[in-house]
């Protein structure tokens, strides 16, 4: 699921001017605080089509990928890993 995030809102929340500044700030924050802020963006109903060919840059922070496209749109993606109970070890 890709959610389009208003670029100005996310940059203002973290007090940065660029996507690269956002990456630096998120890398320096505690994982639980980053997850709290990013999960709030997923609660909104801004799911949209995202063409992966238009990705300019991406960075991963915990369970989330943040993408910026060539039109300066920012998208957030949640990496859900589903565990198959049949393949787990029982130690």
PDB file of N, CA, C and O in Angstrom:
ATOM      1  N   UNK A   1       0.837  -1.169   0.000  1.00  0.00           N
ATOM      2  CA  UNK A   1       0.000   0.000   0.000  1.00  0.00           C
ATOM      3  C   UNK A   1       0.890   1.242   0.000  1.00  0.00           C
ATOM      4  O   UNK A   1       1.786   1.386   0.831  1.00  0.00           O
ATOM      5  N   UNK A   2       0.624   2.114  -0.933  1.00  0.00           N
ATOM      6  CA  UNK A   2       1.338   3.377  -1.025  1.00  0.00           C
ATOM      7  C   UNK A   2       0.396   4.505  -0.638  1.00  0.00           C
ATOM      8  O   UNK A   2      -0.737   4.569  -1.115  1.00  0.00           O
ATOM      9  N   UNK A   3       0.864   5.387   0.222  1.00  0.00           N
ATOM     10  CA  UNK A   3       0.069   6.540   0.634  1.00  0.00           C
ATOM     11  C   UNK A   3       0.832   7.793   0.238  1.00  0.00           C
ATOM     12  O   UNK A   3       2.005   7.956   0.572  1.00  0.00           O
ATOM     13  N   UNK A   4       0.153   8.670  -0.474  1.00  0.00           N
ATOM     14  CA  UNK A   4       0.735   9.943  -0.866  1.00  0.00           C
ATOM     15  C   UNK A   4       0.684  10.887   0.330  1.00  0.00           C
ATOM     16  O   UNK A   4      -0.372  11.082   0.932  1.00  0.00           O
ATOM     17  N   UNK A   5       1.823  11.467   0.666  1.00  0.00           N
ATOM     18  CA  UNK A   5       1.928  12.363   1.813  1.00  0.00           C
ATOM     19  C   UNK A   5       2.139  13.779   1.295  1.00  0.00           C
ATOM     20  O   UNK A   5       2.922  14.000   0.371  1.00  0.00           O
ATOM     21  N   UNK A   6       1.444  14.724   1.886  1.00  0.00           N
ATOM     22  CA  UNK A   6       1.669  16.128   1.540  1.00  0.00           C
ATOM     23  C   UNK A   6       3.098  16.487   1.945  1.00  0.00           C
ATOM     24  O   UNK A   6       3.463  16.434   3.119  1.00  0.00           O
ATOM     25  N   UNK A   7       3.886  16.850   0.953  1.00  0.00           N
ATOM     26  CA  UNK A   7       5.306  17.105   1.178  1.00  0.00           C
ATOM     27  C   UNK A   7       5.530  18.189   2.231  1.00  0.00           C
ATOM     28  O   UNK A   7       6.386  18.037   3.103  1.00  0.00           O
ATOM     29  N   UNK A   8       4.776  19.271   2.157  1.00  0.00           N
ATOM     30  CA  UNK A   8       4.965  20.375   3.105  1.00  0.00           C
ATOM     31  C   UNK A   8       4.653  19.957   4.532  1.00  0.00           C
ATOM     32  O   UNK A   8       5.329  20.388   5.467  1.00  0.00           O
ATOM     33  N   UNK A   9       3.646  19.130   4.708  1.00  0.00           N
ATOM     34  CA  UNK A   9       3.269  18.697   6.058  1.00  0.00           C
ATOM     35  C   UNK A   9       4.371  17.856   6.689  1.00  0.00           C
ATOM     36  O   UNK A   9       4.778  18.119   7.821  1.00  0.00           O
ATOM     37  N   UNK A  10       4.859  16.848   5.972  1.00  0.00           N
ATOM     38  CA  UNK A  10       5.880  15.969   6.570  1.00  0.00           C
ATOM     39  C   UNK A  10       7.185  16.718   6.810  1.00  0.00           C
ATOM     40  O   UNK A  10       7.846  16.490   7.823  1.00  0.00           O
ATOM     41  N   UNK A  11       7.565  17.604   5.902  1.00  0.00           N
ATOM     42  CA  UNK A  11       8.802  18.355   6.108  1.00  0.00           C
ATOM     43  C   UNK A  11       8.669  19.319   7.284  1.00  0.00           C
ATOM     44  O   UNK A  11       9.619  19.497   8.046  1.00  0.00           O
ATOM     45  N   UNK A  12       7.505  19.942   7.439  1.00  0.00           N
ATOM     46  CA  UNK A  12       7.295  20.863   8.566  1.00  0.00           C
ATOM     47  C   UNK A  12       7.238  20.136   9.903  1.00  0.00           C
ATOM     48  O   UNK A  12       7.733  20.651  10.906  1.00  0.00           O
ATOM     49  N   UNK A  13       6.643  18.950   9.931  1.00  0.00           N
ATOM     50  CA  UNK A  13       6.577  18.184  11.182  1.00  0.00           C
ATOM     51  C   UNK A  13       7.972  17.909  11.725  1.00  0.00           C
ATOM     52  O   UNK A  13       8.212  18.001  12.929  1.00  0.00           O
ATOM     53  N   UNK A  14       8.884  17.572  10.829  1.00  0.00           N
ATOM     54  CA  UNK A  14      10.235  17.216  11.261  1.00  0.00           C
ATOM     55  C   UNK A  14      11.212  18.385  11.166  1.00  0.00           C
ATOM     56  O   UNK A  14      12.393  18.223  11.472  1.00  0.00           O
ATOM     57  N   UNK A  15      10.740  19.562  10.745  1.00  0.00           N
ATOM     58  CA  UNK A  15      11.565  20.767  10.737  1.00  0.00           C
ATOM     59  C   UNK A  15      12.696  20.752   9.740  1.00  0.00           C
ATOM     60  O   UNK A  15      13.789  21.239  10.031  1.00  0.00           O
ATOM     61  N   UNK A  16      12.448  20.196   8.560  1.00  0.00           N
ATOM     62  CA  UNK A  16      13.478  20.135   7.523  1.00  0.00           C
ATOM     63  C   UNK A  16      12.937  20.761   6.236  1.00  0.00           C
ATOM     64  O   UNK A  16      11.743  21.027   6.106  1.00  0.00           O
ATOM     65  N   UNK A  17      13.858  20.989   5.284  1.00  0.00           N
ATOM     66  CA  UNK A  17      13.468  21.614   4.023  1.00  0.00           C
ATOM     67  C   UNK A  17      13.521  20.668   2.836  1.00  0.00           C
ATOM     68  O   UNK A  17      12.935  20.946   1.790  1.00  0.00           O
ATOM     69  N   UNK A  18      14.221  19.551   2.993  1.00  0.00           N
ATOM     70  CA  UNK A  18      14.413  18.643   1.857  1.00  0.00           C
ATOM     71  C   UNK A  18      14.150  17.199   2.268  1.00  0.00           C
ATOM     72  O   UNK A  18      14.102  16.868   3.452  1.00  0.00           O
ATOM     73  N   UNK A  19      13.983  16.359   1.265  1.00  0.00           N
ATOM     74  CA  UNK A  19      13.809  14.927   1.486  1.00  0.00           C
ATOM     75  C   UNK A  19      15.057  14.338   2.135  1.00  0.00           C
ATOM     76  O   UNK A  19      14.961  13.444   2.976  1.00  0.00           O
ATOM     77  N   UNK A  20      16.229  14.839   1.745  1.00  0.00           N
ATOM     78  CA  UNK A  20      17.477  14.340   2.319  1.00  0.00           C
ATOM     79  C   UNK A  20      17.607  14.756   3.786  1.00  0.00           C
ATOM     80  O   UNK A  20      18.128  14.001   4.607  1.00  0.00           O
ATOM     81  N   UNK A  21      17.134  15.950   4.108  1.00  0.00           N
ATOM     82  CA  UNK A  21      17.100  16.381   5.504  1.00  0.00           C
ATOM     83  C   UNK A  21      16.164  15.521   6.327  1.00  0.00           C
ATOM     84  O   UNK A  21      16.441  15.216   7.487  1.00  0.00           O
ATOM     85  N   UNK A  22      15.049  15.130   5.718  1.00  0.00           N
ATOM     86  CA  UNK A  22      14.093  14.243   6.382  1.00  0.00           C
ATOM     87  C   UNK A  22      14.744  12.908   6.719  1.00  0.00           C
ATOM     88  O   UNK A  22      14.551  12.370   7.809  1.00  0.00           O
ATOM     89  N   UNK A  23      15.510  12.384   5.782  1.00  0.00           N
ATOM     90  CA  UNK A  23      16.201  11.112   6.021  1.00  0.00           C
ATOM     91  C   UNK A  23      17.155  11.226   7.208  1.00  0.00           C
ATOM     92  O   UNK A  23      17.203  10.330   8.051  1.00  0.00           O
ATOM     93  N   UNK A  24      17.907  12.307   7.279  1.00  0.00           N
ATOM     94  CA  UNK A  24      18.853  12.494   8.385  1.00  0.00           C
ATOM     95  C   UNK A  24      18.135  12.576   9.728  1.00  0.00           C
ATOM     96  O   UNK A  24      18.560  11.960  10.706  1.00  0.00           O
ATOM     97  N   UNK A  25      17.045  13.337   9.770  1.00  0.00           N
ATOM     98  CA  UNK A  25      16.303  13.498  11.021  1.00  0.00           C
ATOM     99  C   UNK A  25      15.708  12.171  11.467  1.00  0.00           C
ATOM    100  O   UNK A  25      15.804  11.813  12.641  1.00  0.00           O
ATOM    101  N   UNK A  26      15.097  11.442  10.547  1.00  0.00           N
ATOM    102  CA  UNK A  26      14.480  10.164  10.908  1.00  0.00           C
ATOM    103  C   UNK A  26      15.516   9.146  11.357  1.00  0.00           C
ATOM    104  O   UNK A  26      15.248   8.338  12.247  1.00  0.00           O
ATOM    105  N   UNK A  27      16.705   9.176  10.746  1.00  0.00           N
ATOM    106  CA  UNK A  27      17.772   8.258  11.158  1.00  0.00           C
ATOM    107  C   UNK A  27      18.261   8.539  12.574  1.00  0.00           C
ATOM    108  O   UNK A  27      18.740   7.636  13.259  1.00  0.00           O
ATOM    109  N   UNK A  28      18.142   9.788  13.010  1.00  0.00           N
ATOM    110  CA  UNK A  28      18.648  10.140  14.338  1.00  0.00           C
ATOM    111  C   UNK A  28      17.596   9.982  15.439  1.00  0.00           C
ATOM    112  O   UNK A  28      17.921  10.100  16.621  1.00  0.00           O
ATOM    113  N   UNK A  29      16.349   9.720  15.068  1.00  0.00           N
ATOM    114  CA  UNK A  29      15.267   9.588  16.049  1.00  0.00           C
ATOM    115  C   UNK A  29      15.148   8.153  16.548  1.00  0.00           C
ATOM    116  O   UNK A  29      15.639   7.218  15.915  1.00  0.00           O
ATOM    117  N   UNK A  30      14.495   7.996  17.680  1.00  0.00           N
ATOM    118  CA  UNK A  30      14.260   6.648  18.201  1.00  0.00           C
ATOM    119  C   UNK A  30      13.261   5.933  17.288  1.00  0.00           C
ATOM    120  O   UNK A  30      12.339   6.560  16.765  1.00  0.00           O
ATOM    121  N   UNK A  31      13.441   4.632  17.097  1.00  0.00           N
ATOM    122  CA  UNK A  31      12.555   3.876  16.198  1.00  0.00           C
ATOM    123  C   UNK A  31      11.081   3.956  16.575  1.00  0.00           C
ATOM    124  O   UNK A  31      10.222   4.011  15.695  1.00  0.00           O
ATOM    125  N   UNK A  32      10.776   3.964  17.866  1.00  0.00           N
ATOM    126  CA  UNK A  32       9.367   4.007  18.268  1.00  0.00           C
ATOM    127  C   UNK A  32       8.726   5.349  17.923  1.00  0.00           C
ATOM    128  O   UNK A  32       7.551   5.397  17.561  1.00  0.00           O
ATOM    129  N   UNK A  33       9.478   6.426  18.030  1.00  0.00           N
ATOM    130  CA  UNK A  33       8.956   7.744  17.682  1.00  0.00           C
ATOM    131  C   UNK A  33       8.752   7.877  16.174  1.00  0.00           C
ATOM    132  O   UNK A  33       7.764   8.456  15.724  1.00  0.00           O
ATOM    133  N   UNK A  34       9.684   7.342  15.402  1.00  0.00           N
ATOM    134  CA  UNK A  34       9.541   7.345  13.941  1.00  0.00           C
ATOM    135  C   UNK A  34       8.311   6.546  13.542  1.00  0.00           C
ATOM    136  O   UNK A  34       7.519   6.993  12.713  1.00  0.00           O
ATOM    137  N   UNK A  35       8.149   5.366  14.130  1.00  0.00           N
ATOM    138  CA  UNK A  35       6.991   4.528  13.811  1.00  0.00           C
ATOM    139  C   UNK A  35       5.688   5.235  14.166  1.00  0.00           C
ATOM    140  O   UNK A  35       4.711   5.146  13.422  1.00  0.00           O
ATOM    141  N   UNK A  36       5.667   5.929  15.286  1.00  0.00           N
ATOM    142  CA  UNK A  36       4.469   6.663  15.698  1.00  0.00           C
ATOM    143  C   UNK A  36       4.081   7.705  14.643  1.00  0.00           C
ATOM    144  O   UNK A  36       2.931   7.764  14.209  1.00  0.00           O
ATOM    145  N   UNK A  37       5.050   8.519  14.242  1.00  0.00           N
ATOM    146  CA  UNK A  37       4.764   9.572  13.267  1.00  0.00           C
ATOM    147  C   UNK A  37       4.378   9.004  11.907  1.00  0.00           C
ATOM    148  O   UNK A  37       3.414   9.467  11.297  1.00  0.00           O
ATOM    149  N   UNK A  38       5.112   8.014  11.427  1.00  0.00           N
ATOM    150  CA  UNK A  38       4.838   7.477  10.096  1.00  0.00           C
ATOM    151  C   UNK A  38       3.538   6.686  10.058  1.00  0.00           C
ATOM    152  O   UNK A  38       2.845   6.691   9.041  1.00  0.00           O
ATOM    153  N   UNK A  39       3.200   6.011  11.142  1.00  0.00           N
ATOM    154  CA  UNK A  39       1.941   5.263  11.159  1.00  0.00           C
ATOM    155  C   UNK A  39       0.742   6.201  11.113  1.00  0.00           C
ATOM    156  O   UNK A  39      -0.316   5.826  10.606  1.00  0.00           O
ATOM    157  N   UNK A  40       0.892   7.417  11.635  1.00  0.00           N
ATOM    158  CA  UNK A  40      -0.191   8.400  11.546  1.00  0.00           C
ATOM    159  C   UNK A  40      -0.496   8.769  10.101  1.00  0.00           C
ATOM    160  O   UNK A  40      -1.648   9.037   9.760  1.00  0.00           O
ATOM    161  N   UNK A  41       0.513   8.786   9.260  1.00  0.00           N
ATOM    162  CA  UNK A  41       0.284   9.078   7.845  1.00  0.00           C
ATOM    163  C   UNK A  41      -0.462   7.940   7.162  1.00  0.00           C
ATOM    164  O   UNK A  41      -1.242   8.176   6.239  1.00  0.00           O
ATOM    165  N   UNK A  42      -0.230   6.714   7.606  1.00  0.00           N
ATOM    166  CA  UNK A  42      -0.918   5.569   7.006  1.00  0.00           C
ATOM    167  C   UNK A  42      -2.384   5.522   7.393  1.00  0.00           C
ATOM    168  O   UNK A  42      -3.188   4.910   6.691  1.00  0.00           O
ATOM    169  N   UNK A  43      -2.745   6.159   8.500  1.00  0.00           N
ATOM    170  CA  UNK A  43      -4.140   6.181   8.929  1.00  0.00           C
ATOM    171  C   UNK A  43      -5.011   7.039   8.023  1.00  0.00           C
ATOM    172  O   UNK A  43      -6.229   6.872   7.982  1.00  0.00           O
ATOM    173  N   UNK A  44      -4.381   7.958   7.296  1.00  0.00           N
ATOM    174  CA  UNK A  44      -5.168   8.804   6.394  1.00  0.00           C
ATOM    175  C   UNK A  44      -5.589   7.995   5.175  1.00  0.00           C
ATOM    176  O   UNK A  44      -5.012   6.947   4.884  1.00  0.00           O
ATOM    177  N   UNK A  45      -6.582   8.481   4.478  1.00  0.00           N
ATOM    178  CA  UNK A  45      -7.113   7.747   3.326  1.00  0.00           C
ATOM    179  C   UNK A  45      -6.597   8.353   2.026  1.00  0.00           C
ATOM    180  O   UNK A  45      -7.381   8.754   1.167  1.00  0.00           O
ATOM    181  N   UNK A  46      -5.276   8.418   1.886  1.00  0.00           N
ATOM    182  CA  UNK A  46      -4.666   8.982   0.693  1.00  0.00           C
ATOM    183  C   UNK A  46      -3.977   7.913  -0.138  1.00  0.00           C
ATOM    184  O   UNK A  46      -2.982   8.195  -0.806  1.00  0.00           O
ATOM    185  N   UNK A  47      -4.488   6.695  -0.106  1.00  0.00           N
ATOM    186  CA  UNK A  47      -3.908   5.637  -0.916  1.00  0.00           C
ATOM    187  C   UNK A  47      -3.998   6.045  -2.374  1.00  0.00           C
ATOM    188  O   UNK A  47      -5.022   6.551  -2.832  1.00  0.00           O
ATOM    189  N   UNK A  48      -2.922   5.819  -3.087  1.00  0.00           N
ATOM    190  CA  UNK A  48      -2.938   6.233  -4.481  1.00  0.00           C
ATOM    191  C   UNK A  48      -2.063   5.311  -5.311  1.00  0.00           C
ATOM    192  O   UNK A  48      -1.271   4.522  -4.796  1.00  0.00           O
ATOM    193  N   UNK A  49      -2.242   5.445  -6.618  1.00  0.00           N
ATOM    194  CA  UNK A  49      -1.426   4.675  -7.551  1.00  0.00           C
ATOM    195  C   UNK A  49      -0.013   5.240  -7.524  1.00  0.00           C
ATOM    196  O   UNK A  49       0.184   6.455  -7.497  1.00  0.00           O
ATOM    197  N   UNK A  50       0.949   4.356  -7.531  1.00  0.00           N
ATOM    198  CA  UNK A  50       2.341   4.775  -7.511  1.00  0.00           C
ATOM    199  C   UNK A  50       3.098   3.976  -8.545  1.00  0.00           C
ATOM    200  O   UNK A  50       3.157   2.748  -8.473  1.00  0.00           O
ATOM    201  N   UNK A  51       3.670   4.662  -9.498  1.00  0.00           N
ATOM    202  CA  UNK A  51       4.438   4.016 -10.554  1.00  0.00           C
ATOM    203  C   UNK A  51       5.901   3.968 -10.120  1.00  0.00           C
ATOM    204  O   UNK A  51       6.567   5.000 -10.039  1.00  0.00           O
ATOM    205  N   UNK A  52       6.388   2.780  -9.849  1.00  0.00           N
ATOM    206  CA  UNK A  52       7.754   2.639  -9.329  1.00  0.00           C
ATOM    207  C   UNK A  52       8.816   3.096 -10.327  1.00  0.00           C
ATOM    208  O   UNK A  52       9.970   3.301  -9.950  1.00  0.00           O
ATOM    209  N   UNK A  53       8.442   3.258 -11.584  1.00  0.00           N
ATOM    210  CA  UNK A  53       9.399   3.769 -12.568  1.00  0.00           C
ATOM    211  C   UNK A  53       9.742   5.230 -12.307  1.00  0.00           C
ATOM    212  O   UNK A  53      10.781   5.711 -12.760  1.00  0.00           O
ATOM    213  N   UNK A  54       8.888   5.934 -11.586  1.00  0.00           N
ATOM    214  CA  UNK A  54       9.092   7.363 -11.349  1.00  0.00           C
ATOM    215  C   UNK A  54       9.830   7.668 -10.053  1.00  0.00           C
ATOM    216  O   UNK A  54       9.917   8.831  -9.656  1.00  0.00           O
ATOM    217  N   UNK A  55      10.364   6.646  -9.382  1.00  0.00           N
ATOM    218  CA  UNK A  55      11.078   6.866  -8.121  1.00  0.00           C
ATOM    219  C   UNK A  55      12.392   7.584  -8.398  1.00  0.00           C
ATOM    220  O   UNK A  55      13.205   7.140  -9.208  1.00  0.00           O
ATOM    221  N   UNK A  56      12.577   8.700  -7.707  1.00  0.00           N
ATOM    222  CA  UNK A  56      13.860   9.392  -7.786  1.00  0.00           C
ATOM    223  C   UNK A  56      14.808   8.839  -6.732  1.00  0.00           C
ATOM    224  O   UNK A  56      15.967   8.540  -7.020  1.00  0.00           O
ATOM    225  N   UNK A  57      14.310   8.706  -5.519  1.00  0.00           N
ATOM    226  CA  UNK A  57      15.117   8.133  -4.445  1.00  0.00           C
ATOM    227  C   UNK A  57      14.205   7.527  -3.382  1.00  0.00           C
ATOM    228  O   UNK A  57      13.041   7.903  -3.245  1.00  0.00           O
ATOM    229  N   UNK A  58      14.761   6.589  -2.643  1.00  0.00           N
ATOM    230  CA  UNK A  58      14.027   5.869  -1.603  1.00  0.00           C
ATOM    231  C   UNK A  58      14.941   5.679  -0.407  1.00  0.00           C
ATOM    232  O   UNK A  58      16.148   5.489  -0.562  1.00  0.00           O
ATOM    233  N   UNK A  59      14.372   5.729   0.773  1.00  0.00           N
ATOM    234  CA  UNK A  59      15.123   5.261   1.934  1.00  0.00           C
ATOM    235  C   UNK A  59      14.207   4.469   2.840  1.00  0.00           C
ATOM    236  O   UNK A  59      12.996   4.687   2.897  1.00  0.00           O
ATOM    237  N   UNK A  60      14.831   3.540   3.547  1.00  0.00           N
ATOM    238  CA  UNK A  60      14.114   2.628   4.427  1.00  0.00           C
ATOM    239  C   UNK A  60      14.367   3.045   5.856  1.00  0.00           C
ATOM    240  O   UNK A  60      15.501   3.314   6.253  1.00  0.00           O
ATOM    241  N   UNK A  61      13.286   3.095   6.627  1.00  0.00           N
ATOM    242  CA  UNK A  61      13.407   3.389   8.054  1.00  0.00           C
ATOM    243  C   UNK A  61      12.490   2.429   8.791  1.00  0.00           C
ATOM    244  O   UNK A  61      11.272   2.606   8.784  1.00  0.00           O
ATOM    245  N   UNK A  62      13.055   1.425   9.420  1.00  0.00           N
ATOM    246  CA  UNK A  62      12.253   0.419  10.118  1.00  0.00           C
ATOM    247  C   UNK A  62      11.386  -0.366   9.155  1.00  0.00           C
ATOM    248  O   UNK A  62      11.885  -0.942   8.189  1.00  0.00           O
ATOM    249  N   UNK A  63      10.085  -0.390   9.417  1.00  0.00           N
ATOM    250  CA  UNK A  63       9.143  -1.123   8.572  1.00  0.00           C
ATOM    251  C   UNK A  63       8.585  -0.275   7.438  1.00  0.00           C
ATOM    252  O   UNK A  63       7.628  -0.680   6.779  1.00  0.00           O
ATOM    253  N   UNK A  64       9.166   0.886   7.204  1.00  0.00           N
ATOM    254  CA  UNK A  64       8.622   1.816   6.225  1.00  0.00           C
ATOM    255  C   UNK A  64       9.646   2.149   5.147  1.00  0.00           C
ATOM    256  O   UNK A  64      10.848   2.213   5.405  1.00  0.00           O
ATOM    257  N   UNK A  65       9.143   2.357   3.939  1.00  0.00           N
ATOM    258  CA  UNK A  65       9.935   2.920   2.856  1.00  0.00           C
ATOM    259  C   UNK A  65       9.347   4.277   2.531  1.00  0.00           C
ATOM    260  O   UNK A  65       8.131   4.418   2.401  1.00  0.00           O
ATOM    261  N   UNK A  66      10.198   5.266   2.400  1.00  0.00           N
ATOM    262  CA  UNK A  66       9.769   6.585   1.948  1.00  0.00           C
ATOM    263  C   UNK A  66      10.341   6.796   0.559  1.00  0.00           C
ATOM    264  O   UNK A  66      11.540   6.624   0.338  1.00  0.00           O
ATOM    265  N   UNK A  67       9.486   7.167  -0.368  1.00  0.00           N
ATOM    266  CA  UNK A  67       9.876   7.369  -1.759  1.00  0.00           C
ATOM    267  C   UNK A  67       9.588   8.808  -2.144  1.00  0.00           C
ATOM    268  O   UNK A  67       8.607   9.394  -1.687  1.00  0.00           O
ATOM    269  N   UNK A  68      10.435   9.375  -2.980  1.00  0.00           N
ATOM    270  CA  UNK A  68      10.134  10.653  -3.616  1.00  0.00           C
ATOM    271  C   UNK A  68      10.246  10.420  -5.109  1.00  0.00           C
ATOM    272  O   UNK A  68      11.193   9.790  -5.582  1.00  0.00           O
ATOM    273  N   UNK A  69       9.269  10.934  -5.850  1.00  0.00           N
ATOM    274  CA  UNK A  69       9.302  10.733  -7.295  1.00  0.00           C
ATOM    275  C   UNK A  69       9.851  11.984  -7.977  1.00  0.00           C
ATOM    276  O   UNK A  69      10.180  12.973  -7.322  1.00  0.00           O
ATOM    277  N   UNK A  70       9.944  11.919  -9.303  1.00  0.00           N
ATOM    278  CA  UNK A  70      10.525  13.027 -10.050  1.00  0.00           C
ATOM    279  C   UNK A  70       9.651  14.279 -10.033  1.00  0.00           C
ATOM    280  O   UNK A  70      10.115  15.354 -10.414  1.00  0.00           O
ATOM    281  N   UNK A  71       8.407  14.162  -9.602  1.00  0.00           N
ATOM    282  CA  UNK A  71       7.515  15.317  -9.468  1.00  0.00           C
ATOM    283  C   UNK A  71       7.501  15.854  -8.040  1.00  0.00           C
ATOM    284  O   UNK A  71       6.656  16.682  -7.698  1.00  0.00           O
ATOM    285  N   UNK A  72       8.427  15.391  -7.207  1.00  0.00           N
ATOM    286  CA  UNK A  72       8.554  15.792  -5.798  1.00  0.00           C
ATOM    287  C   UNK A  72       7.361  15.394  -4.947  1.00  0.00           C
ATOM    288  O   UNK A  72       7.054  16.067  -3.963  1.00  0.00           O
ATOM    289  N   UNK A  73       6.686  14.317  -5.307  1.00  0.00           N
ATOM    290  CA  UNK A  73       5.636  13.749  -4.466  1.00  0.00           C
ATOM    291  C   UNK A  73       6.277  12.746  -3.525  1.00  0.00           C
ATOM    292  O   UNK A  73       7.150  11.981  -3.935  1.00  0.00           O
ATOM    293  N   UNK A  74       5.855  12.740  -2.273  1.00  0.00           N
ATOM    294  CA  UNK A  74       6.399  11.806  -1.290  1.00  0.00           C
ATOM    295  C   UNK A  74       5.354  10.738  -1.007  1.00  0.00           C
ATOM    296  O   UNK A  74       4.180  11.033  -0.784  1.00  0.00           O
ATOM    297  N   UNK A  75       5.813   9.489  -1.021  1.00  0.00           N
ATOM    298  CA  UNK A  75       4.949   8.347  -0.753  1.00  0.00           C
ATOM    299  C   UNK A  75       5.538   7.546   0.389  1.00  0.00           C
ATOM    300  O   UNK A  75       6.757   7.460   0.538  1.00  0.00           O
ATOM    301  N   UNK A  76       4.677   6.967   1.183  1.00  0.00           N
ATOM    302  CA  UNK A  76       5.102   6.080   2.263  1.00  0.00           C
ATOM    303  C   UNK A  76       4.545   4.695   1.972  1.00  0.00           C
ATOM    304  O   UNK A  76       3.413   4.543   1.514  1.00  0.00           O
ATOM    305  N   UNK A  77       5.365   3.693   2.248  1.00  0.00           N
ATOM    306  CA  UNK A  77       4.977   2.300   2.025  1.00  0.00           C
ATOM    307  C   UNK A  77       5.307   1.508   3.278  1.00  0.00           C
ATOM    308  O   UNK A  77       6.398   1.635   3.833  1.00  0.00           O
ATOM    309  N   UNK A  78       4.370   0.699   3.716  1.00  0.00           N
ATOM    310  CA  UNK A  78       4.594  -0.166   4.868  1.00  0.00           C
ATOM    311  C   UNK A  78       5.065  -1.518   4.371  1.00  0.00           C
ATOM    312  O   UNK A  78       4.416  -2.138   3.528  1.00  0.00           O
ATOM    313  N   UNK A  79       6.197  -1.976   4.895  1.00  0.00           N
ATOM    314  CA  UNK A  79       6.722  -3.296   4.550  1.00  0.00           C
ATOM    315  C   UNK A  79       6.143  -4.303   5.516  1.00  0.00           C
ATOM    316  O   UNK A  79       6.604  -4.415   6.652  1.00  0.00           O
ATOM    317  N   UNK A  80       5.149  -5.028   5.080  1.00  0.00           N
ATOM    318  CA  UNK A  80       4.557  -6.058   5.940  1.00  0.00           C
ATOM    319  C   UNK A  80       5.208  -7.386   5.596  1.00  0.00           C
ATOM    320  O   UNK A  80       5.201  -7.826   4.446  1.00  0.00           O
ATOM    321  N   UNK A  81       5.763  -8.003   6.608  1.00  0.00           N
ATOM    322  CA  UNK A  81       6.322  -9.327   6.415  1.00  0.00           C
ATOM    323  C   UNK A  81       5.386 -10.317   7.076  1.00  0.00           C
ATOM    324  O   UNK A  81       5.160 -10.282   8.285  1.00  0.00           O
ATOM    325  N   UNK A  82       4.860 -11.181   6.270  1.00  0.00           N
ATOM    326  CA  UNK A  82       3.948 -12.188   6.802  1.00  0.00           C
ATOM    327  C   UNK A  82       4.719 -13.475   7.029  1.00  0.00           C
ATOM    328  O   UNK A  82       5.386 -13.983   6.129  1.00  0.00           O
ATOM    329  N   UNK A  83       4.620 -13.989   8.233  1.00  0.00           N
ATOM    330  CA  UNK A  83       5.319 -15.221   8.567  1.00  0.00           C
ATOM    331  C   UNK A  83       4.412 -16.404   8.296  1.00  0.00           C
ATOM    332  O   UNK A  83       3.239 -16.415   8.668  1.00  0.00           O
ATOM    333  N   UNK A  84       4.970 -17.374   7.654  1.00  0.00           N
ATOM    334  CA  UNK A  84       4.233 -18.593   7.373  1.00  0.00           C
ATOM    335  C   UNK A  84       4.484 -19.547   8.534  1.00  0.00           C
ATOM    336  O   UNK A  84       5.624 -19.942   8.778  1.00  0.00           O
ATOM    337  N   UNK A  85       3.438 -19.914   9.243  1.00  0.00           N
ATOM    338  CA  UNK A  85       3.600 -20.749  10.432  1.00  0.00           C
ATOM    339  C   UNK A  85       4.151 -22.131  10.097  1.00  0.00           C
ATOM    340  O   UNK A  85       4.693 -22.806  10.972  1.00  0.00           O
ATOM    341  N   UNK A  86       4.021 -22.552   8.859  1.00  0.00           N
ATOM    342  CA  UNK A  86       4.534 -23.868   8.484  1.00  0.00           C
ATOM    343  C   UNK A  86       6.039 -23.855   8.287  1.00  0.00           C
ATOM    344  O   UNK A  86       6.677 -24.907   8.326  1.00  0.00           O
ATOM    345  N   UNK A  87       6.617 -22.673   8.075  1.00  0.00           N
ATOM    346  CA  UNK A  87       8.054 -22.618   7.839  1.00  0.00           C
ATOM    347  C   UNK A  87       8.840 -22.133   9.050  1.00  0.00           C
ATOM    348  O   UNK A  87      10.068 -22.078   8.999  1.00  0.00           O
ATOM    349  N   UNK A  88       8.163 -21.782  10.133  1.00  0.00           N
ATOM    350  CA  UNK A  88       8.861 -21.352  11.335  1.00  0.00           C
ATOM    351  C   UNK A  88       9.476 -22.557  12.042  1.00  0.00           C
ATOM    352  O   UNK A  88       8.934 -23.661  11.994  1.00  0.00           O
ATOM    353  N   UNK A  89      10.602 -22.333  12.690  1.00  0.00           N
ATOM    354  CA  UNK A  89      11.212 -23.413  13.461  1.00  0.00           C
ATOM    355  C   UNK A  89      10.591 -23.445  14.844  1.00  0.00           C
ATOM    356  O   UNK A  89      10.161 -22.414  15.362  1.00  0.00           O
ATOM    357  N   UNK A  90      10.544 -24.596  15.426  1.00  0.00           N
ATOM    358  CA  UNK A  90       9.920 -24.776  16.737  1.00  0.00           C
ATOM    359  C   UNK A  90      10.965 -25.110  17.793  1.00  0.00           C
ATOM    360  O   UNK A  90      10.873 -26.161  18.427  1.00  0.00           O
ATOM    361  N   UNK A  91      11.928 -24.271  17.993  1.00  0.00           N
ATOM    362  CA  UNK A  91      12.982 -24.526  18.972  1.00  0.00           C
ATOM    363  C   UNK A  91      12.598 -23.978  20.285  1.00  0.00           C
ATOM    364  O   UNK A  91      13.357 -24.091  21.248  1.00  0.00           O
TER     365      UNK A  91
END
